[in-house]
Amino acid sequence: MPNVLHLKSPDWELTVWVKDAGDRLGVLKKTLLARGGALAASSLHFSPPVAAFVYIEPAPDGMAQFPVARLDLPQPLFFENKQYEFEFVFQKTLDASCEPVVVHRLAAIEDAFHFSPKPKSLRGSINFGNDVGWFRLGLRYALADGLPGAACTQMISLEVLPTKMDMDTDLRAIHGVIDAAYPLWRFSFAQRTELELQRSNQAGERFALLWLAHFKQLRDKLESGVQQVLRAPHTRLLSDQRMLRLDKLRGRLTPRLEQHVQAHMSAGELHHRYRVDSRRLSVDTPENRFVKMVLKQCSYALVQIIKLATQYQKSPENSGRLSNSFFDALTSWKTPLDQLANHPVLREVGAFAGQEGESLVLHQRAGYANVYRIWQALKQYLGIFGDQASVSMKSVAQLYEVWCFLEIKSMLEELGFEEQSSIKAGLNDLGFEKLMVNGTSSAFNLFRGTDGLRIRLSHEPSFNANGKPEIGKIRSWTTAQRPDIFLEATFSNGETLRWIFDAKYRVVDADGVDAAPDDAINQMHRYRDALIQIDKAGEGWRDKSRPVLGAFVLYPGWFDEAKVINPYDEAIRDVGIGAFPMLPERPNTWLREFLRAQFKPPLGKLTFEQRYPPVAPDRYFVEDSVRIPTTGVFASRYHDLAMVAHLAPVAGRDKSYLQKFKDGKALWYHIPVSTTLDRSIAHNVMQETRYCAIAAPVAGERLKIIEYIYDVVAVSIVKRCDMTVEQAGKLSGDTSAYWLLRLGAARVLPLPIEVNNVRKFVVFHATATELFASKKWDDLQQRYAALV
C-alpha cells in the first residue's frame, strides 16, 4: 500500500497510505476534462501553525522546510469512497499519564484510531464515503518535558474531493436548487467533512447548526474584543445626591451650605441633614450593558446547543454518534464567556434595555466595535460572514438524490404542469437538521388544466409489507420498498399510472462509457416486481396488479446526448427498465424527451384541439415493456376489444368470399400492415383484438351496415402472396405483410349499425359491449384513440 503523504514535525511524523491512489485521480481528471475544467490546487492546513516540518512525500522539490500554516500539494490526494490509513509516530517522549488521542466531533472517527506504545504510534483507517469537503482531524498529546497535564492539540485539515462531479460548479448548482426548495435542508449536524458556506442575501430563519458554525469562527475575536473593553471600559460621569448628618460632612463645603451649617450650630440644632451633590465615574453605561448582554446570550445559546446535542445523542438512530471531545469543546467555548461576564468591571453593569439611538462608542471605539460587528454577524450569519465559516453538509449522494427529485419537478413544469400544493421538509424536534421523513411529508402535487392531468411527485414513499391489504393501495408482500422518486399521473377518467426513478451517485466504466451500476439496475427490476396494487373485484374479491410501468436509475454519467444514443434506450423501450444520466448544468436531454413522450406538452401555434391532443391512458398500454406477461398468459387491456372495419371492394374477388360476410359465415379477414400503421394501430393492439365487426355492402344500395360480430380465433402476419382464395377472395403475387384474422362464430347484433363515410375506408377499435349496445355509428367510442 503506497504512501500518498509523509510529513515530519519536531513532535510527530504523519504517514498516509492508500491502495491504488491513482485510480480516483484519473477519474477526477476525466470528469473535469469533460466539463472543460482543470485540476484545482489542493492543500493542507495546520492550526496552530507547525513551527517546522519536513515534507517528504510527495516532495516536488525534494526535502524542504515549511514552517507555515498552509501546505500546498502538487495534486489532490484525498477522494470520496476511498480507504485511507493514517499513522502518527511520535518523535519525543510522551507523558505516560496522558495517552495520545484523535479529536473529532464524530465518535466513530475517534474510535477508529488506537495507540500502540511500541512504537509510539497512533493509527487508524478512514473511509470518507460520499462526504466531501474539508476533513478536520485533531491530534491531542502531552510531552514528558512539558507542563504537567498540559496537552498539545494540533488540528490538520485536508480536502476530500468528489470524483464524479466538479466541486466548484456541479455541487454549487445542486446547492442552489436545493436551497430554493428546501432551505437549510442540506446542512447536517455531524458528518465527516465540512464545506465553506456561500454568501447569501436571503433572510434565513434562526438555525442552531449554522449559528454554531459561525460562532466557532468568531469566538476568539469576541473574547479578544471583550478583553480589550475590560482593559479600558467606557465610563460616564454621574451626578450623585446624598443627605448627610453634620458629623458625616467631609471636604470643602459650598458657601451656601457652610452658612446653613454655621446657623444650625449656633442655634444648637445638630439633628439636621444636609444635601451634598457630587459627581463620579460609572461603568454602568448602555455600551457596557450591551457587551454583557452579548456574553450572556452567547453563553445561553451554547447551553441550549449542548442540551440539543445531548438529546440528539440519545435518539436511537444517533446513539453514540457524537464524541466526548465535541461536548468538551462546547463546554470549553462557554467557560471563558462566563468568566468574562463575571469580571469585576461587569458585575456592577445592569441589564441591557436597548438603545435610544446610534452609539459612536459601539461603532468606533476599539473593542466595542469588534463586539458589535461580531454580534451583528451572529444575528445575520447567512448574509455577512458566510464565506468565513464552514458546516457539515449531507453526503453528496443525499444531495444528488434530492436534486434529481427537484429537477424532475422542473422538467414537468416545462411541460405545462403547475404546482398546486406541496408538503416540504420540516425542522425536526432537535432543531439541528431538516428531515424529509417519507413520501407523504415530501411531495409535490402538479396539475395541467388543459387536459386535467394531475401528477403527484413523491420523495421516498414507503410501501410496507405489514398490515392488511387495503383496496386502492400499493403494498409490498415481502419486504418494505422505498424508491427515491415516485411519479403518479392521474388522468381525467380517474386512471392512475406510475413510474419510479432511483438516484444513484455512482458510475461504473463500461468499455469507456459511463454506465449505471448493475446492482442499481437490478433494484429497478425488484421495485417493479415487488410493488402490488390492490383493486376491488366482484363478490368481495381483490384483484392484484403491478402498478409500475417503468423503473429507471438516475446517475451522474457524462454524455454528449445530441450525438450519441442512450446506452439504455433499447431496454427502456422493450422492458421499461433502464437508466438516464443526470448532471447539473447539463441539458439532460434523454430524460426530458422521455417525460415529453409520456406527457405531451403544448405543441405551439396550432388550434386548441391540435395543441392539446387528448391524453388518455390507452397509449401507455400498447408499449412492449408493459405487454410482457408471464409465460402462458396473454396480457391485454380490454377483454372485448373489437376491430371495426370496411369490406373494401377489390376487382376480381371471388363472389362467395363477399357473400360469406353478408351471411355471417366469413372465416377470414385480412388488412395490410401498412394500413394499420398509417392509422397508428399498434402491433400490440392488433394482437389484443378479440372480436371483428365488418361493414358489408347492402345489395343495390350505396350503404354499408354491420350486422354480425365475429370471434377472433387467431391473429397472425403473413405475406399477401401466401394467402389462399378462401382467405383473401383471390390470389395475388404481392409480397407485402398483411394481418390475417381467423374468424370464429358470428353473433347477430340487436340492431344493425349503418356505417358513415362509405366512400372512405375506415378501421378502428371499439369494444364488443359497445357494438351490442349502440344504435348508430356515432355511438361507438374509439379505443386507443390517443395513438392517432
Salt bridges, closest charged atoms under 4 A:
ASP11 OD1 - LYS92 NZ 3.40
GLU13 OE2 - HIS6 NE2 2.31
ASP23 OD2 - ARG24 NH1 3.91
ASP23 OD2 - LYS82 NZ 3.13
ASP72 OD1 - ARG70 NE 2.87
GLU80 OE2 - LYS164 NZ 3.29
GLU85 OE1 - ARG123 NE 3.89
ASP131 OD2 - ARG192 NH1 2.77
ASP170 OD2 - ARG35 NE 2.75
ASP179 OD1 - ARG186 NE 2.77
GLU194 OE2 - ARG105 NH2 3.28
GLU194 OE1 - ARG136 NH1 2.75
GLU194 OE2 - LYS216 NZ 3.84
GLU205 OE2 - LYS434 NZ 3.24
ASP220 OD1 - ARG219 NH1 3.51
ASP240 OD2 - ARG242 NE 3.94
ASP247 OD1 - ARG245 NE 3.54
GLU269 OE1 - HIS272 NE2 2.91
ASP277 OD2 - ARG275 NE 3.96
ASP284 OD1 - ARG289 NE 2.71
GLU287 OE1 - HIS234 ND1 3.52
ASP338 OD2 - LYS334 NZ 2.45
GLU358 OE1 - HIS363 NE2 2.54
ASP387 OD2 - ARG199 NH2 3.02
GLU401 OE2 - HIS459 NE2 2.75
GLU413 OE2 - LYS409 NZ 2.67
GLU414 OE2 - ARG592 NH2 2.84
GLU419 OE1 - LYS409 NZ 3.22
GLU433 OE1 - LYS394 NZ 3.66
ASP451 OD2 - ARG448 NH2 2.69
GLU460 OE1 - ARG482 NH2 3.32
GLU488 OE2 - ARG498 NE 3.30
GLU495 OE2 - ARG637 NH2 2.50
ASP502 OD2 - LYS504 NZ 3.06
ASP509 OD2 - LYS30 NZ 3.55
ASP514 OD1 - LYS30 NZ 3.78
ASP519 OD2 - ARG506 NH2 3.10
ASP529 OD1 - ARG546 NH2 3.16
ASP560 OD2 - LYS563 NZ 3.73
ASP569 OD2 - ARG573 NE 3.04
ASP618 OD1 - ARG637 NE 2.76
ASP640 OD2 - HIS639 NE2 3.94
GLU688 OE1 - ARG627 NH2 2.61
ASP711 OD1 - ARG747 NH2 3.30
GLU770 OE2 - ARG783 NH2 2.43
